[in-house]
Amino acid sequence: MSRAKTNKTKKTSGGVPDYLNYRPSKTDKQVIADIYDATTDMESIKGSTYAEFNDISQKSYIEDAQKRLNAYVPDKDSYDPPKEDWQANVALPSIRNKLKQMLAGFSLSVPDLQVNVTGSLDAQLKPDKGRVASMLIKNSYEVHTNPVIENFWEAWECASTGTVIKYEGYLKTKYKQKFIKSYNTVTGEIDFDEKEVNVDDRCISMAVPITEFLIDNFYIHDVQDQPQLVWDRKYNKDEFENEFGKYANSKYVNSKGAFEKFNTASTYYNKEKWQGRVKSGQIEVIRYYNKPKDQYRIIANGVLLLDAPLLWSVNGRKKYPFAKSILEPFTTKHFFWGKAFPDIMAGEYDISNTLFNSVMDKEFRSLVKPLLVGQINRDAFELEDEYVTGSTKIYVDDINQVKPMDIEGATQTDLAMIQLVLRGLAESAPEMPDILAGDRPTAREVLIAEEKMKELKSIYSAFLTDLWVQKYKLRLANITANYVFPREVMGTDGKVVSVNRTFTIPNTVLDEKTGRTGILVLEFRNVKKSEAQKIAKEIAIQEEQMKKKGLNYKKKILASDFFDNHEYSINVIAESLHKVSQAKAQAEIKEKIPILAQYFPEMFAVSQEAYFKEVSLAYDDDPDMALQEFAKFEQAKSERRKAEQEKAQFTGEESGGQPQQPQQQPKPQQPQQK
């Protein structure tokens, strides 16, 4: 029976583990030192205070924003002076509620894209290549992720911290997996083989926490204009092995705790460049990017894993693999980071919490009023530490010297002040109920309110649209650099073989002229002239077989140089980002149908089926079921009419060869004129 093998640290003849034998060259040592120096400088820039952050650091700014968004309630002892036990200590969820309302309008719809392709030599448009690029980009997001959820998290991250950073890359990983050959359910014995397989070979999109992203200049707005960037992330041993285990120098990487077991005074690991940056068991991976010098470098706990040029290019120009957007700017465009939504609403929010807690304290004191006790009754009311109930009897010498203190509870003025502050919060991110007046607004009022809402949110949606433009460009760069080459898979015989990449695009337009939709299969494959006719026949047979199954199917063969020597531009349809309002659609239908029926009755009568679909969709209903039932009704009606005609014809033939004519009714007599 096969058993799982444990990873043991290999040792040299001198008893020293292999990972202590890292001896970088003089050049590599300088590269490592330069990266750590650049990282330290950028960390110092990030830790400085800025006027845009209210003279605090970015870390403190984000922490304050997150606390307000999560309705963080500080401890009563943290106030100056500390709050007493009976006092209210409440944080209202106003910011969170307003944020959800605001994002619901545009964060749950992924924007559509259009790729325009022109030849680098002839400058002619290539619509077929543009459609293929668009389909591959969409498919790469839909196969492995849910684009709608991804878009929501991007909008949420952008609003909660003011900025969102996305990494667009390509992931290739190989893991050792166990393949079960047999399993005895009685004895629990398992026989398996362990093989190394390709687990990931795809485009990826990752959210980069702001705390891990370092930039060279806070006053350069565009991420692609930054002189240098650093992505600093901490891993544990297993995570590091999964992602970087195939790098040549990864065998020299280990956590801080592993080196503390050995005397490393004579090794490179005695350097203090990285040991003070990690905790025991951690591996710090620093990815360093420098566009002016065309450098892409990776180091892990003092070991240089990669020293290469930048891998990403769009239209022949090198790019950083990051897309960045903000919620809204500070005073000028030049500041890199954006203003967080909780910071925008901080003034009204903090005041509303203070007012609410003060009014609650006031109301509580009015319900449980302190007593004014004369000195003659002082001994009788020494009950500070006793539990007093409604049945407690207290005997006093003079009842006239005992009375409750006159404390006024919450007044209309207090409540009006709270409403005034909350109205300020509503104006920061208004919704339809805040704009519409009356319980039953007219169609025109709904349309006007909808347009006003779109205008108020246009800034936020514009920045989110720009994020998708950046992501689509980087995704296309990853596709053109990786999709055209075969991928390696393990065959049934356990051997690794190369296969052409094939992508299935469902529910796509197969014929632009007829609008026929179906399944499109794209295969990257270099075909020799001698094989072209044979492959064309194979594709025709596949399409015919799918047609017999009732499926529209089409297959395209694309050469490995399909994307070469072309310029690409990507446009995002901003309108598609906004969620279509059901109230708006219903209001438009109610207003449009009577006008069409009154002024264009013939056209309305001919197009009733189309308008029925429009009405059903506006009320979130499926029109196909009703149309199918109506078609069945019309077919039965036609069959009955045909049967009646045949019966009438048969009856006429039986009565003498001529169909019976219906008896004419006698004409009514005309009254005589006098």
Secondary structure, 3 states (H helix, E strand, C coil): CCCCCCCCCCECCCCCEHHHCCCCCHHHHHHHHHHHHHHHHHHHHHHCEEHHHCCEEHHHHHHHHHHHHCCCCCCHHHCCCCCCCCCCCCCCCHHHHHHHHHHCCCCCCCCEEEEEEEECCCCCECHHHHHHHHHHHHHHHHHHCCHHHHHHHHHHHHHHHCEEEEEEEEEEEEEEEEEEEEECCCCCCEEEEEEEEEEEEEEEEEECCHHHEEECCCCCCCHHHCCEEEEEEEECHHHHHHHHCCCHHHHHCCCHHHHCCCCCCCCHHHCCCCHHHCCCCCEEEEEEEECCCCEEEEEECCEEEEEECCCCEECCEECCCEEEEECCCCCCCCCCCCCCHHHHCHHHHHHHHHHHHHHHHHHHHHHCCCEEECHHHCHHHCCCCCCCCCCCCCCCCCHHHEEECCCCCCCHHHHHHHHHHHHHHHHHCCCHHHHCCCCCCCHHHHHHHHHHHHHHHHHHHHHHHHHHHHHHHHHHHHHHHHCCCCEEEECCCCCEEEECCEEEEEEEECCCCCCCEEEEEEEECCCCHHHHHHHHHHHHHHHHHHHHCCCCEEEEEECCCCCCCEEEEEEEEHHHHCCCCHHHHHHHHHHHHHHHHHHCHHHHHHCHHHHHHHHHHHCCCCHHHHHHHHHHHHHHHHHHHHHHHHHHHHHHHHCCCCCCCCCCCCCCCCCCCC
